[in-house]
Amino acid sequence: MGLFDQVNKAVIDQQQVNNYSAVLQKSGISVSNLKVANQGGKLTVSGTVPDMQTAEKAIAALRTQPGITSVVNLLEMEDLTSKNIKMKVATKESNLNIRQGPGTEFEIVGKAAHNSTVQLIKRMYNDWYYIKTETGIQGFCAKDYLTQV
């Protein structure tokens, strides 16, 4: 891809963000660091929202847009690091996989031992958490395998 193509793509990408941001603003919804990608009607959206209700409203508003057939929701909740929320790994017996992204299709970057404690950094809309282990490994895991301490 040449320089002109890169500039043109950046302009188109920014216009998409502006268009979808306007849709959200009209609905009274604020998404910080909004990023969108529309590939053949499949809209992938990421950014930061204050709570689950805002995320649900944002996705509902975006689904109503012409040409959108589905929405991949990668919205995340605000950073919770300062709240120092501790979670216990609640797997049956095995270690918990920690992944590069919020889904099983992402590479495993580490593990947390059964019954160990991790710190909750962010809640993801799609039932995944971004965590940090006692040894400093950071990544994503399914919320079903954690309980609050």
C-alpha positions in Angstrom: 0.0 0.0 0.0 1.5 3.3 -1.1 1.5 6.5 0.9 -1.5 8.0 -0.9 -3.5 4.8 -0.2 -2.6 4.9 3.5 -3.6 8.6 3.7 -6.9 7.8 1.9 -7.6 4.9 4.1 -7.0 7.0 7.3 -9.4 9.7 6.0 -12.1 7.0 5.3 -11.5 5.4 8.7 -11.8 8.8 10.5 -15.0 9.6 8.5 -16.5 6.3 9.7 -15.6 7.1 13.3 -17.1 10.5 12.9 -20.3 9.1 11.3 -20.8 6.5 14.0 -19.8 8.9 16.8 -22.6 11.3 15.5 -25.1 8.4 15.7 -24.1 7.7 19.3 -24.2 11.4 20.3 -27.7 11.8 18.9 -28.7 8.9 21.2 -27.0 10.6 24.2 -24.2 8.0 24.3 -20.6 8.8 24.9 -17.8 6.3 23.9 -14.3 7.4 24.6 -11.6 6.4 22.1 -14.2 5.1 19.7 -12.8 2.9 16.9 -14.9 1.3 14.2 -14.4 -1.0 11.2 -17.1 -1.9 8.8 -16.3 -4.9 6.6 -19.3 -5.8 4.4 -21.9 -4.8 7.0 -20.1 -6.4 10.0 -19.3 -3.5 12.2 -16.5 -4.0 14.8 -16.6 -1.3 17.5 -14.2 -0.6 20.4 -13.7 2.1 22.9 -14.4 2.8 26.6 -17.8 3.2 28.2 -18.6 4.0 31.9 -21.0 1.0 32.4 -22.8 -2.0 30.9 -26.0 -0.1 30.2 -24.1 2.5 28.1 -22.5 -0.4 26.1 -25.8 -2.0 25.5 -27.4 1.3 24.3 -24.4 2.0 22.0 -24.6 -1.4 20.3 -28.4 -1.1 19.9 -28.0 2.3 18.3 -25.3 1.1 15.9 -27.3 -2.0 14.9 -30.0 0.4 13.5 -27.7 1.9 10.9 -28.2 1.2 7.2 -26.1 -1.6 5.8 -25.1 -3.0 9.3 -25.9 -6.7 9.5 -24.0 -7.5 12.7 -22.0 -5.7 15.4 -18.8 -7.2 17.0 -18.7 -5.5 20.4 -15.2 -5.0 21.8 -16.2 -2.1 24.2 -14.6 -2.1 27.6 -15.5 -0.6 30.9 -13.3 2.1 32.5 -10.0 1.2 34.0 -10.6 -0.3 37.5 -6.9 -0.5 38.6 -7.3 2.2 41.3 -10.1 0.3 42.9 -7.8 -2.7 43.6 -10.5 -5.3 43.0 -9.2 -8.8 43.7 -10.6 -11.9 42.1 -10.1 -15.6 42.9 -9.4 -18.1 40.1 -12.4 -20.4 40.3 -11.6 -23.1 37.9 -12.5 -26.7 38.9 -8.9 -27.9 39.2 -6.8 -26.6 36.3 -5.0 -23.4 35.7 -6.8 -20.4 34.1 -5.8 -19.5 30.5 -4.9 -15.8 30.1 -5.3 -14.7 26.5 -4.0 -11.9 24.3 -7.6 -10.7 23.5 -11.2 -11.2 24.8 -12.0 -14.5 23.2 -10.9 -18.1 22.9 -9.6 -17.4 19.4 -6.8 -15.3 20.9 -3.3 -16.7 21.8 -2.7 -17.8 25.4 -0.1 -15.5 26.9 0.0 -17.0 30.4 -1.8 -18.9 33.1 -3.1 -18.2 36.6 -3.1 -21.1 39.1 -6.3 -22.6 40.4 -7.4 -20.7 43.6 -4.8 -17.9 43.1 -5.7 -14.2 43.3 -5.6 -11.8 40.4 -6.4 -8.1 40.1 -9.3 -6.9 37.9 -8.1 -4.2 35.6 -11.1 -3.9 33.2 -14.4 -5.5 32.5 -15.1 -6.2 28.9 -18.7 -6.1 27.6 -18.5 -9.6 26.1 -18.1 -11.3 29.5 -14.3 -11.2 29.5 -12.1 -9.5 32.1 -8.7 -7.9 31.6 -6.6 -9.1 34.7 -3.2 -9.0 36.2 -1.7 -12.0 38.1 0.4 -11.8 41.2 3.5 -12.5 38.9 2.6 -9.5 36.6 1.1 -11.4 33.7 -1.7 -9.3 32.1 -4.3 -10.5 29.7 -7.9 -11.5 29.2 -9.9 -14.4 30.7 -13.6 -15.4 30.8 -15.4 -14.0 33.8 -17.0 -17.4 34.5 -13.7 -18.6 36.0 -13.3 -15.8 38.5 -15.1 -14.9 41.7 -14.7 -11.7 43.7 -12.7 -12.0 46.9 
